[in-house]
Amino acid sequence: MGRETHLMAILNITEDSFSDGGLYIDLPSAINHASFCINHGAHILDIGAQSTRPGASDVGAEIEIKRLVPLIKELKLLHPEIPISVDTFHHSVAEKVLNIGADLVNDVSGGRHDPEIFKVMADKGSPYVLTHSRGNSITMDSLAKYANVVNDVKKELSNQIELALSNGLNTKQIIIDPGIGFAKNVDHNLTLLQNLEEFVSMNFPLLIGASRKRFIGSVINESDPSKRIFGMAAIASRCVLAGVDILRVHDIKEISQVINMTKSII
């Protein structure tokens, strides 16, 4: 991808996502929002049928597939030029969506939840976002303990990368994500953002997903996730400056403007 910052639009077809749960659960609403995002600068759509917010329950692979398949098929007809990412940690979901036209898989567990996902990705040869996290949605907050968060996250990412490669993935498939908000507290998240170059230097495309997250609300004193856009704007500029390849966001139109303005003055 080079060092261009590509925008990944978040499309949650869930009932319980932390900031937009239920808004796009039906097919027409999801398609309309996807089209809006594409028209306002999204380069990739990231569709999630399972909330990964702290405390979320696992709906299971069958429900994910039921939610995802009609939408992916329709979007591939309407917008064949736009890559579709699916946010899942189930190997059966990954296999199904890739078979019907999805282009990549975004696994917030980095292969820990369901190691069989590595074999699916190796077989398909599709891009795979390998995210650093610990535990699951229920336990991750209690696991936010690091000797040095940058070094520890890099080490744990590297361990999962080696595991993925040993299961047949190739290095060109892997996109890394340090997992902002996953088993990290406010200071951990800020430290990771201050040290993005450490992850750029790992020589894999780098994805950052910080949009509307709780730590932004803590910093700017905003309890409503939908009103954290100015905090996210600052993060977007930081990501452009660091050379982040993919920025996963809710507010595509506004963050696209932030990226364009940042690029124009550096």
Backbone as CSV, one residue per row, in Angstrom:
resi,resn,N_x,N_y,N_z,CA_x,CA_y,CA_z,C_x,C_y,C_z
1,MET,0.805,-1.208,0.000,0.000,0.000,0.000,0.846,1.270,0.000
2,GLY,2.112,1.164,0.361,2.899,2.382,0.512,2.507,3.093,1.789
3,ARG,2.801,4.398,1.886,2.525,5.119,3.118,1.365,6.082,2.943
4,GLU,0.376,5.675,2.180,-0.859,6.440,2.037,-1.838,5.966,3.103
5,THR,-2.560,6.894,3.736,-3.531,6.513,4.759,-4.884,6.245,4.115
6,HIS,-5.283,4.968,4.119,-6.555,4.560,3.541,-7.627,4.521,4.630
7,LEU,-8.842,4.921,4.252,-9.934,4.957,5.218,-10.763,3.676,5.147
8,MET,-10.901,3.045,6.288,-11.750,1.856,6.432,-13.004,2.272,7.196
9,ALA,-14.153,2.159,6.541,-15.418,2.558,7.161,-15.961,1.420,8.013
10,ILE,-16.424,1.760,9.197,-17.009,0.781,10.119,-18.498,0.646,9.820
11,LEU,-18.925,-0.585,9.579,-20.339,-0.874,9.343,-20.749,-2.009,10.276
12,ASN,-21.313,-1.643,11.407,-21.717,-2.627,12.413,-23.166,-3.056,12.197
13,ILE,-23.348,-4.304,11.829,-24.713,-4.833,11.683,-25.028,-5.658,12.941
14,THR,-24.992,-4.956,14.047,-25.171,-5.566,15.366,-26.237,-4.790,16.130
15,GLU,-26.704,-5.401,17.190,-27.680,-4.729,18.055,-27.035,-4.036,19.238
16,ASP,-25.753,-4.339,19.499,-25.161,-3.902,20.770,-23.771,-3.300,20.646
17,SER,-23.374,-2.820,19.472,-22.088,-2.141,19.368,-22.121,-0.865,20.199
18,PHE,-20.961,-0.420,20.659,-20.946,0.600,21.716,-21.453,1.963,21.281
19,SER,-21.352,2.304,19.987,-21.801,3.647,19.599,-22.889,3.655,18.532
20,ASP,-23.070,2.561,17.810,-24.072,2.562,16.732,-24.869,1.268,16.667
21,GLY,-24.945,0.563,17.782,-25.684,-0.695,17.821,-27.136,-0.515,17.402
22,GLY,-27.596,-1.340,16.470,-28.979,-1.316,16.034,-29.284,-0.374,14.893
23,LEU,-28.370,0.536,14.559,-28.662,1.526,13.518,-28.703,0.921,12.126
24,TYR,-27.875,-0.122,11.916,-27.749,-0.675,10.568,-28.021,-2.179,10.541
25,ILE,-28.852,-2.639,11.452,-29.103,-4.068,11.573,-29.923,-4.607,10.406
26,ASP,-30.769,-3.737,9.788,-31.555,-4.209,8.649,-30.818,-3.903,7.354
27,LEU,-31.098,-4.706,6.329,-30.339,-4.636,5.080,-30.407,-3.269,4.396
28,PRO,-31.570,-2.643,4.233,-31.598,-1.333,3.561,-30.767,-0.265,4.280
29,SER,-30.847,-0.222,5.609,-30.072,0.765,6.367,-28.576,0.525,6.207
30,ALA,-28.169,-0.740,6.238,-26.751,-1.077,6.086,-26.239,-0.684,4.705
31,ILE,-27.022,-0.957,3.676,-26.620,-0.613,2.311,-26.539,0.900,2.140
32,ASN,-27.508,1.620,2.684,-27.496,3.086,2.577,-26.273,3.678,3.263
33,HIS,-25.945,3.146,4.451,-24.789,3.686,5.169,-23.486,3.343,4.438
34,ALA,-23.392,2.132,3.920,-22.203,1.747,3.162,-22.017,2.663,1.958
35,SER,-23.091,2.937,1.248,-23.007,3.810,0.076,-22.614,5.229,0.470
36,PHE,-23.152,5.710,1.598,-22.769,7.035,2.097,-21.262,7.078,2.373
37,CYS,-20.754,6.059,3.042,-19.326,6.023,3.380,-18.467,6.009,2.121
38,ILE,-18.852,5.210,1.147,-18.089,5.120,-0.102,-18.095,6.463,-0.822
39,ASN,-19.243,7.097,-0.861,-19.362,8.384,-1.552,-18.586,9.500,-0.866
40,HIS,-18.238,9.290,0.406,-17.528,10.330,1.154,-16.092,9.951,1.504
41,GLY,-15.545,8.984,0.789,-14.107,8.766,0.912,-13.635,7.438,1.440
42,ALA,-14.529,6.504,1.752,-14.086,5.202,2.260,-13.406,4.402,1.159
43,HIS,-12.255,3.837,1.479,-11.544,2.967,0.541,-11.875,1.487,0.778
44,ILE,-12.282,1.167,2.007,-12.570,-0.212,2.413,-13.790,-0.168,3.329
45,LEU,-14.636,-1.186,3.257,-15.737,-1.350,4.212,-15.381,-2.483,5.168
46,ASP,-15.518,-2.232,6.460,-15.284,-3.265,7.468,-16.612,-3.594,8.131
47,ILE,-17.131,-4.770,7.840,-18.463,-5.144,8.313,-18.329,-6.083,9.507
48,GLY,-19.010,-5.741,10.584,-18.984,-6.569,11.786,-20.372,-6.998,12.192
49,ALA,-20.568,-8.296,12.407,-21.856,-8.823,12.851,-21.794,-9.312,14.294
50,GLN,-20.668,-9.020,14.965,-20.451,-9.396,16.352,-19.779,-8.236,17.056
51,SER,-20.392,-7.689,18.077,-19.773,-6.596,18.817,-18.534,-7.093,19.559
52,THR,-17.474,-6.264,19.536,-16.255,-6.595,20.285,-16.008,-5.576,21.401
53,ARG,-17.048,-4.829,21.765,-16.911,-3.866,22.861,-16.697,-4.625,24.178
54,PRO,-16.102,-3.968,25.187,-15.974,-4.612,26.495,-17.334,-5.062,27.026
55,GLY,-17.411,-6.310,27.442,-18.637,-6.845,28.008,-19.588,-7.481,27.017
56,ALA,-19.278,-7.410,25.728,-20.175,-7.972,24.717,-20.193,-9.494,24.787
57,SER,-21.360,-10.066,24.528,-21.485,-11.519,24.479,-21.283,-11.997,23.046
58,ASP,-20.863,-13.248,22.902,-20.586,-13.850,21.601,-21.897,-14.359,21.007
59,VAL,-22.293,-13.812,19.854,-23.559,-14.239,19.248,-23.428,-15.572,18.526
60,GLY,-22.198,-15.958,18.195,-21.968,-17.232,17.531,-21.851,-17.097,16.026
61,ALA,-21.144,-18.062,15.433,-20.834,-18.018,14.009,-22.077,-18.055,13.138
62,GLU,-23.074,-18.832,13.516,-24.265,-18.966,12.670,-25.005,-17.644,12.513
63,ILE,-25.149,-16.903,13.596,-25.829,-15.597,13.516,-24.990,-14.615,12.714
64,GLU,-23.671,-14.641,12.913,-22.809,-13.767,12.115,-23.014,-14.016,10.624
65,ILE,-22.969,-15.276,10.236,-23.122,-15.628,8.818,-24.477,-15.193,8.293
66,LYS,-25.515,-15.426,9.078,-26.868,-15.037,8.660,-26.963,-13.533,8.415
67,ARG,-26.290,-12.748,9.240,-26.318,-11.293,9.086,-25.447,-10.824,7.917
68,LEU,-24.318,-11.481,7.725,-23.314,-11.002,6.784,-23.600,-11.341,5.329
69,VAL,-24.048,-12.546,5.066,-24.121,-13.037,3.685,-24.983,-12.157,2.773
70,PRO,-26.223,-11.821,3.148,-27.036,-10.996,2.232,-26.414,-9.632,1.956
71,LEU,-25.824,-9.040,2.976,-25.241,-7.710,2.821,-24.018,-7.751,1.903
72,ILE,-23.137,-8.705,2.117,-21.934,-8.810,1.279,-22.322,-9.031,-0.176
73,LYS,-23.263,-9.920,-0.414,-23.694,-10.190,-1.792,-24.251,-8.936,-2.457
74,GLU,-25.055,-8.181,-1.719,-25.659,-6.975,-2.287,-24.606,-5.901,-2.528
75,LEU,-23.682,-5.720,-1.584,-22.652,-4.699,-1.745,-21.707,-5.022,-2.890
76,LYS,-21.445,-6.288,-3.110,-20.572,-6.677,-4.222,-21.229,-6.379,-5.572
77,LEU,-22.543,-6.407,-5.599,-23.254,-6.037,-6.818,-23.270,-4.524,-7.016
78,LEU,-23.490,-3.793,-5.917,-23.617,-2.336,-5.991,-22.280,-1.622,-6.093
79,HIS,-21.274,-2.142,-5.379,-19.966,-1.468,-5.299,-18.842,-2.494,-5.488
80,PRO,-18.743,-3.091,-6.666,-17.755,-4.167,-6.859,-16.310,-3.717,-6.710
81,GLU,-16.087,-2.405,-6.805,-14.712,-1.894,-6.748,-14.208,-1.705,-5.322
82,ILE,-15.087,-1.771,-4.324,-14.703,-1.484,-2.939,-14.386,-2.782,-2.190
83,PRO,-13.165,-2.920,-1.663,-12.840,-4.117,-0.880,-13.710,-4.211,0.369
84,ILE,-14.126,-5.430,0.670,-14.931,-5.683,1.866,-14.115,-6.490,2.856
85,SER,-14.008,-5.943,4.055,-13.381,-6.617,5.184,-14.486,-7.118,6.115
86,VAL,-14.280,-8.280,6.698,-15.234,-8.784,7.682,-14.536,-8.926,9.025
87,ASP,-15.139,-8.312,10.018,-14.614,-8.290,11.387,-15.130,-9.531,12.112
88,THR,-14.310,-10.578,12.170,-14.727,-11.820,12.818,-13.506,-12.550,13.367
89,PHE,-13.751,-13.376,14.390,-12.673,-14.235,14.891,-13.017,-15.713,14.736
90,HIS,-14.094,-16.029,14.032,-14.498,-17.418,13.799,-14.002,-17.890,12.433
91,HIS,-13.350,-19.040,12.402,-12.822,-19.523,11.120,-13.944,-19.870,10.146
92,SER,-15.071,-20.370,10.658,-16.176,-20.745,9.773,-16.795,-19.518,9.115
93,VAL,-16.853,-18.416,9.853,-17.359,-17.168,9.285,-16.390,-16.654,8.222
94,ALA,-15.094,-16.661,8.554,-14.080,-16.199,7.600,-14.162,-16.987,6.294
95,GLU,-14.273,-18.291,6.402,-14.328,-19.131,5.203,-15.560,-18.812,4.358
96,LYS,-16.695,-18.676,5.022,-17.946,-18.413,4.299,-17.901,-17.073,3.584
97,VAL,-17.490,-16.024,4.268,-17.545,-14.693,3.656,-16.523,-14.551,2.538
98,LEU,-15.369,-15.177,2.685,-14.378,-15.122,1.612,-14.873,-15.872,0.380
99,ASN,-15.622,-16.928,0.609,-16.180,-17.700,-0.510,-17.217,-16.921,-1.307
100,ILE,-17.884,-15.960,-0.673,-18.945,-15.226,-1.389,-18.504,-13.827,-1.825
101,GLY,-17.222,-13.518,-1.661,-16.740,-12.265,-2.223,-16.062,-11.279,-1.304
102,ALA,-16.059,-11.524,0.003,-15.300,-10.642,0.895,-13.815,-10.717,0.535
103,ASP,-13.099,-9.639,0.805,-11.719,-9.535,0.353,-10.679,-9.749,1.442
104,LEU,-11.029,-9.438,2.680,-10.083,-9.624,3.774,-10.827,-9.870,5.074
105,VAL,-10.079,-10.337,6.074,-10.642,-10.636,7.396,-9.908,-9.811,8.436
106,ASN,-10.685,-9.221,9.340,-10.168,-8.392,10.426,-10.451,-9.127,11.736
107,ASP,-9.419,-9.752,12.306,-9.575,-10.618,13.481,-9.038,-9.920,14.725
108,VAL,-9.935,-9.436,15.580,-9.496,-8.703,16.764,-8.788,-9.587,17.780
109,SER,-8.894,-10.889,17.613,-8.200,-11.794,18.538,-6.818,-12.190,18.021
110,GLY,-6.494,-11.796,16.810,-5.195,-12.149,16.240,-4.965,-13.643,16.150
111,GLY,-6.047,-14.400,15.999,-5.934,-15.848,15.885,-5.987,-16.599,17.200
112,ARG,-6.127,-15.874,18.308,-6.151,-16.556,19.604,-7.492,-17.242,19.865
113,HIS,-8.582,-16.607,19.442,-9.915,-17.150,19.738,-10.166,-18.462,19.008
114,ASP,-9.762,-18.519,17.756,-10.022,-19.689,16.908,-8.826,-19.872,15.979
115,PRO,-7.801,-20.611,16.426,-6.580,-20.764,15.630,-6.809,-21.375,14.247
116,GLU,-7.947,-22.039,14.048,-8.245,-22.602,12.736,-8.376,-21.509,11.672
117,ILE,-8.558,-20.272,12.103,-8.686,-19.180,11.142,-7.405,-19.007,10.330
118,PHE,-6.254,-19.362,10.918,-4.998,-19.272,10.172,-5.015,-20.189,8.962
119,LYS,-5.540,-21.381,9.124,-5.576,-22.337,8.015,-6.504,-21.853,6.912
120,VAL,-7.631,-21.251,7.303,-8.549,-20.697,6.309,-7.853,-19.585,5.523
121,MET,-7.185,-18.683,6.232,-6.535,-17.563,5.568,-5.381,-18.036,4.684
122,ALA,-4.659,-19.040,5.139,-3.573,-19.596,4.324,-4.118,-20.204,3.043
123,ASP,-5.239,-20.886,3.149,-5.854,-21.520,1.990,-6.378,-20.483,1.003
124,LYS,-6.978,-19.417,1.518,-7.571,-18.396,0.644,-6.544,-17.407,0.105
125,GLY,-5.481,-17.172,0.857,-4.462,-16.220,0.428,-4.890,-14.770,0.525
126,SER,-5.950,-14.489,1.285,-6.490,-13.135,1.408,-5.781,-12.356,2.512
127,PRO,-5.835,-11.028,2.449,-5.244,-10.234,3.534,-5.921,-10.530,4.870
128,TYR,-5.118,-10.425,5.922,-5.575,-10.780,7.269,-5.071,-9.741,8.256
129,VAL,-5.999,-9.064,8.926,-5.624,-8.092,9.958,-5.433,-8.838,11.264
130,LEU,-4.204,-8.828,11.740,-3.835,-9.522,12.967,-3.705,-8.477,14.074
131,THR,-4.634,-8.520,15.004,-4.740,-7.491,16.048,-4.172,-7.993,17.362
132,HIS,-3.499,-7.098,18.074,-3.075,-7.437,19.432,-4.250,-7.270,20.388
133,SER,-4.492,-8.276,21.177,-5.489,-8.193,22.241,-5.145,-9.254,23.275
134,ARG,-5.821,-9.190,24.377,-5.687,-10.209,25.423,-7.082,-10.595,25.899
135,GLY,-7.254,-11.848,26.256,-8.533,-12.287,26.777,-9.632,-12.164,25.752
136,ASN,-10.823,-11.819,26.227,-11.971,-11.619,25.350,-12.736,-10.388,25.819
137,SER,-13.928,-10.167,25.270,-14.683,-8.959,25.621,-15.009,-8.872,27.101
138,ILE,-15.146,-10.015,27.733,-15.488,-10.045,29.160,-14.270,-9.809,30.038
139,THR,-13.115,-10.362,29.646,-11.945,-10.370,30.534,-10.874,-9.341,30.200
140,MET,-10.963,-8.699,29.027,-9.801,-7.938,28.570,-9.431,-6.756,29.468
141,ASP,-10.399,-6.081,30.065,-10.065,-4.924,30.905,-9.189,-5.315,32.094
142,SER,-9.397,-6.534,32.599,-8.607,-6.986,33.754,-7.190,-7.392,33.362
143,LEU,-6.915,-7.478,32.058,-5.606,-7.932,31.573,-4.748,-6.786,31.051
144,ALA,-5.141,-5.553,31.347,-4.410,-4.373,30.885,-3.246,-4.062,31.825
145,LYS,-2.272,-4.955,31.835,-1.099,-4.814,32.703,0.145,-5.112,31.879
146,TYR,1.051,-4.131,31.796,2.236,-4.255,30.960,3.459,-3.722,31.699
147,ALA,4.598,-4.361,31.464,5.855,-3.807,31.956,6.234,-2.586,31.117
148,ASN,6.104,-2.728,29.801,6.319,-1.643,28.848,5.348,-1.902,27.708
149,VAL,4.307,-1.082,27.591,3.202,-1.424,26.697,3.652,-1.519,25.237
150,VAL,4.545,-0.658,24.792,4.987,-0.709,23.396,5.774,-1.994,23.138
151,ASN,6.754,-2.258,23.997,7.566,-3.460,23.800,6.742,-4.735,23.953
152,ASP,5.861,-4.747,24.943,5.060,-5.948,25.179,4.098,-6.215,24.021
153,VAL,3.460,-5.161,23.515,2.530,-5.337,22.395,3.283,-5.783,21.147
154,LYS,4.440,-5.190,20.888,5.234,-5.613,19.731,5.645,-7.084,19.846
155,LYS,6.050,-7.484,21.037,6.469,-8.871,21.240,5.302,-9.832,21.042
156,GLU,4.147,-9.500,21.614,2.991,-10.388,21.493,2.454,-10.417,20.061
157,LEU,2.509,-9.279,19.370,2.158,-9.271,17.956,3.101,-10.175,17.164
158,SER,4.399,-10.054,17.443,5.389,-10.860,16.722,5.172,-12.348,16.953
159,ASN,4.807,-12.714,18.165,4.532,-14.122,18.462,3.361,-14.641,17.631
160,GLN,2.297,-13.841,17.515,1.133,-14.255,16.729,1.446,-14.268,15.234
161,ILE,2.290,-13.348,14.794,2.712,-13.347,13.391,3.466,-14.638,13.078
162,GLU,4.380,-15.031,13.961,5.132,-16.272,13.745,4.199,-17.470,13.710
163,LEU,3.189,-17.462,14.570,2.218,-18.553,14.582,1.428,-18.585,13.273
164,ALA,1.029,-17.417,12.802,0.305,-17.353,11.533,1.166,-17.868,10.381
165,LEU,2.423,-17.447,10.346,3.318,-17.891,9.276,3.573,-19.392,9.335
166,SER,3.674,-19.914,10.546,3.906,-21.357,10.689,2.698,-22.176,10.277
167,ASN,1.525,-21.513,10.186,0.306,-22.189,9.750,-0.010,-21.917,8.285
168,GLY,0.948,-21.353,7.566,0.809,-21.267,6.127,0.542,-19.901,5.537
169,LEU,0.278,-18.868,6.367,0.129,-17.533,5.801,1.469,-17.053,5.279
170,ASN,1.446,-16.129,4.318,2.692,-15.507,3.894,2.736,-14.065,4.389
171,THR,3.916,-13.504,4.409,4.093,-12.181,5.011,3.286,-11.108,4.291
172,LYS,3.027,-11.286,2.988,2.297,-10.275,2.225,0.812,-10.226,2.581
173,GLN,0.312,-11.259,3.260,-1.097,-11.258,3.657,-1.360,-10.448,4.914
174,ILE,-0.343,-10.261,5.747,-0.558,-9.789,7.114,-0.564,-8.266,7.209
175,ILE,-1.601,-7.764,7.863,-1.730,-6.367,8.267,-1.759,-6.380,9.795
176,ILE,-1.002,-5.526,10.444,-0.961,-5.553,11.908,-1.756,-4.390,12.502
177,ASP,-2.277,-4.641,13.699,-3.064,-3.657,14.447,-2.677,-3.797,15.914
178,PRO,-2.127,-2.739,16.548,-1.726,-2.853,17.953,-2.888,-2.938,18.928
179,GLY,-4.113,-2.856,18.434,-5.281,-3.120,19.281,-5.594,-2.015,20.277
180,ILE,-5.708,-0.786,19.781,-6.109,0.321,20.649,-7.437,-0.036,21.319
181,GLY,-7.465,0.048,22.649,-8.694,-0.228,23.394,-8.907,-1.668,23.789
182,PHE,-8.097,-2.580,23.268,-8.241,-3.994,23.611,-7.221,-4.363,24.687
183,ALA,-7.695,-4.523,25.910,-6.822,-4.817,27.052,-5.785,-3.709,27.248
184,LYS,-6.226,-2.459,27.090,-5.380,-1.303,27.353,-6.190,-0.251,28.094
185,ASN,-5.522,0.445,29.024,-6.189,1.555,29.691,-5.869,2.855,28.951
186,VAL,-6.318,3.972,29.485,-6.135,5.254,28.800,-4.659,5.533,28.531
187,ASP,-3.817,5.384,29.545,-2.389,5.672,29.371,-1.746,4.739,28.361
188,HIS,-2.133,3.463,28.379,-1.589,2.513,27.396,-1.927,2.952,25.977
189,ASN,-3.183,3.320,25.757,-3.604,3.735,24.421,-2.857,4.978,23.953
190,LEU,-2.710,5.942,24.843,-1.998,7.170,24.476,-0.529,6.882,24.179
191,THR,0.069,6.002,24.965,1.472,5.654,24.736,1.651,4.959,23.389
192,LEU,0.736,4.079,23.040,0.816,3.417,21.735,0.698,4.433,20.600
193,LEU,-0.212,5.387,20.739,-0.371,6.401,19.700,0.851,7.325,19.625
194,GLN,1.491,7.566,20.746,2.707,8.378,20.757,3.877,7.660,20.086
195,ASN,3.766,6.340,19.985,4.879,5.526,19.468,4.477,4.714,18.235
196,LEU,3.628,5.273,17.401,3.172,4.560,16.212,4.313,4.145,15.291
197,GLU,5.355,4.958,15.248,6.489,4.637,14.375,7.125,3.296,14.726
198,GLU,7.015,2.902,16.005,7.541,1.594,16.408,6.823,0.463,15.679
199,PHE,5.558,0.650,15.394,4.779,-0.380,14.704,4.923,-0.263,13.191
200,VAL,5.064,0.960,12.698,5.363,1.143,11.279,6.664,0.421,10.926
201,SER,7.634,0.469,11.833,8.944,-0.128,11.575,8.934,-1.653,11.576
202,MET,7.806,-2.277,11.938,7.708,-3.736,11.885,7.548,-4.236,10.450
203,ASN,7.375,-3.300,9.518,7.359,-3.608,8.085,6.182,-4.458,7.623
204,PHE,5.057,-4.264,8.274,3.785,-4.764,7.791,2.855,-3.564,7.649
205,PRO,1.889,-3.602,6.729,0.893,-2.537,6.723,0.271,-2.402,8.114
206,LEU,0.040,-1.162,8.532,-0.425,-0.893,9.892,-1.832,-0.316,9.863
207,LEU,-2.720,-0.916,10.649,-4.094,-0.443,10.812,-4.281,0.079,12.228
208,ILE,-4.954,1.200,12.346,-5.293,1.749,13.667,-6.807,1.928,13.750
209,GLY,-7.393,1.390,14.820,-8.821,1.514,15.049,-9.085,2.130,16.414
210,ALA,-9.209,3.441,16.450,-9.424,4.148,17.723,-10.754,4.877,17.763
211,SER,-11.514,4.805,16.699,-12.680,5.662,16.508,-13.698,5.576,17.644
212,ARG,-14.021,6.732,18.218,-15.051,6.897,19.249,-14.785,6.104,20.535
213,LYS,-13.606,5.580,20.728,-13.386,4.670,21.849,-13.349,5.400,23.193
214,ARG,-13.506,4.600,24.219,-13.694,5.096,25.584,-12.562,5.998,26.046
215,PHE,-11.325,5.674,25.677,-10.192,6.475,26.155,-10.248,7.898,25.597
216,ILE,-10.785,8.074,24.383,-10.957,9.429,23.839,-11.928,10.207,24.721
217,GLY,-13.018,9.552,25.093,-13.983,10.192,25.982,-13.369,10.599,27.302
218,SER,-12.455,9.769,27.820,-11.789,10.103,29.082,-10.913,11.339,28.939
219,VAL,-10.203,11.439,27.809,-9.293,12.564,27.601,-10.052,13.864,27.386
220,ILE,-11.110,13.821,26.574,-11.820,15.064,26.233,-13.086,15.271,27.055
221,ASN,-13.313,14.378,28.019,-14.463,14.484,28.923,-15.784,14.477,28.150
222,GLU,-15.946,13.433,27.328,-17.158,13.289,26.519,-17.690,11.870,26.657
223,SER,-18.837,11.736,27.314,-19.406,10.413,27.568,-20.152,9.834,26.369
224,ASP,-20.574,10.676,25.440,-21.323,10.223,24.272,-20.348,9.839,23.155
225,PRO,-20.251,8.553,22.800,-19.294,8.138,21.773,-19.441,8.878,20.450
226,SER,-20.662,9.219,20.067,-20.881,9.881,18.781,-20.376,11.317,18.752
227,LYS,-20.004,11.857,19.936,-19.525,13.239,20.014,-18.018,13.328,20.262
228,ARG,-17.317,12.247,19.974,-15.864,12.207,20.198,-15.071,12.466,18.930
229,ILE,-15.703,13.077,17.948,-15.089,13.212,16.629,-13.859,14.116,16.641
230,PHE,-13.849,15.145,17.492,-12.683,16.036,17.504,-11.472,15.335,18.122
231,GLY,-11.732,14.488,19.097,-10.643,13.680,19.632,-10.093,12.731,18.582
232,MET,-11.002,12.140,17.814,-10.566,11.234,16.752,-9.850,11.984,15.644
233,ALA,-10.242,13.220,15.406,-9.565,14.016,14.379,-8.081,14.200,14.711
234,ALA,-7.791,14.450,15.980,-6.388,14.594,16.397,-5.627,13.291,16.165
235,ILE,-6.271,12.175,16.476,-5.627,10.867,16.266,-5.396,10.621,14.777
236,ALA,-6.371,11.011,13.946,-6.225,10.820,12.503,-5.009,11.574,11.968
237,SER,-4.832,12.813,12.408,-3.659,13.589,11.980,-2.371,12.917,12.430
238,ARG,-2.371,12.444,13.655,-1.184,11.743,14.170,-0.876,10.509,13.315
239,CYS,-1.910,9.799,12.909,-1.707,8.590,12.106,-1.139,8.918,10.730
240,VAL,-1.618,9.998,10.122,-1.069,10.411,8.832,0.406,10.748,8.971
241,LEU,0.742,11.492,10.010,2.136,11.889,10.235,3.044,10.683,10.456
242,ALA,2.519,9.647,11.091,3.323,8.462,11.394,3.442,7.508,10.218
243,GLY,2.565,7.645,9.229,2.596,6.735,8.091,1.721,5.511,8.255
244,VAL,0.635,5.638,9.029,-0.316,4.539,9.189,-0.999,4.273,7.846
245,ASP,-1.163,2.999,7.515,-1.712,2.629,6.208,-3.235,2.636,6.166
246,ILE,-3.877,2.207,7.247,-5.331,2.099,7.266,-5.853,2.680,8.569
247,LEU,-6.843,3.534,8.471,-7.480,4.127,9.635,-8.943,3.694,9.629
248,ARG,-9.337,2.974,10.678,-10.692,2.414,10.770,-11.558,3.386,11.566
249,VAL,-12.587,3.963,10.902,-13.346,5.042,11.537,-14.846,4.924,11.285
250,HIS,-15.618,5.550,12.170,-17.060,5.679,11.992,-17.407,6.874,11.098
251,ASP,-16.772,8.010,11.358,-17.163,9.284,10.750,-16.326,9.556,9.500
252,ILE,-16.687,8.877,8.427,-15.873,8.886,7.224,-15.732,10.280,6.612
253,LYS,-16.823,10.973,6.430,-16.771,12.270,5.752,-15.842,13.234,6.476
254,GLU,-16.008,13.341,7.781,-15.220,14.300,8.560,-13.746,13.894,8.641
255,ILE,-13.485,12.616,8.881,-12.091,12.177,9.018,-11.381,12.190,7.668
256,SER,-12.109,11.977,6.585,-11.512,12.124,5.259,-11.022,13.551,5.055
257,GLN,-11.794,14.527,5.525,-11.378,15.925,5.424,-10.142,16.195,6.281
258,VAL,-10.111,15.600,7.471,-8.948,15.769,8.352,-7.694,15.212,7.688
259,ILE,-7.814,14.047,7.093,-6.662,13.431,6.433,-6.186,14.288,5.259
260,ASN,-7.127,14.747,4.439,-6.744,15.571,3.292,-6.063,16.861,3.731
261,MET,-6.569,17.468,4.809,-5.970,18.714,5.283,-4.580,18.450,5.865
262,THR,-4.451,17.373,6.629,-3.147,17.034,7.211,-2.118,16.796,6.117
263,LYS,-2.504,16.059,5.100,-1.578,15.764,3.991,-1.166,17.038,3.261
264,SER,-2.048,18.015,3.243,-1.747,19.245,2.496,-0.762,20.166,3.191
265,ILE,-0.527,19.924,4.482,0.347,20.843,5.238,1.588,20.160,5.794
266,ILE,1.859,18.928,5.351,3.089,18.267,5.827,4.054,18.051,4.665
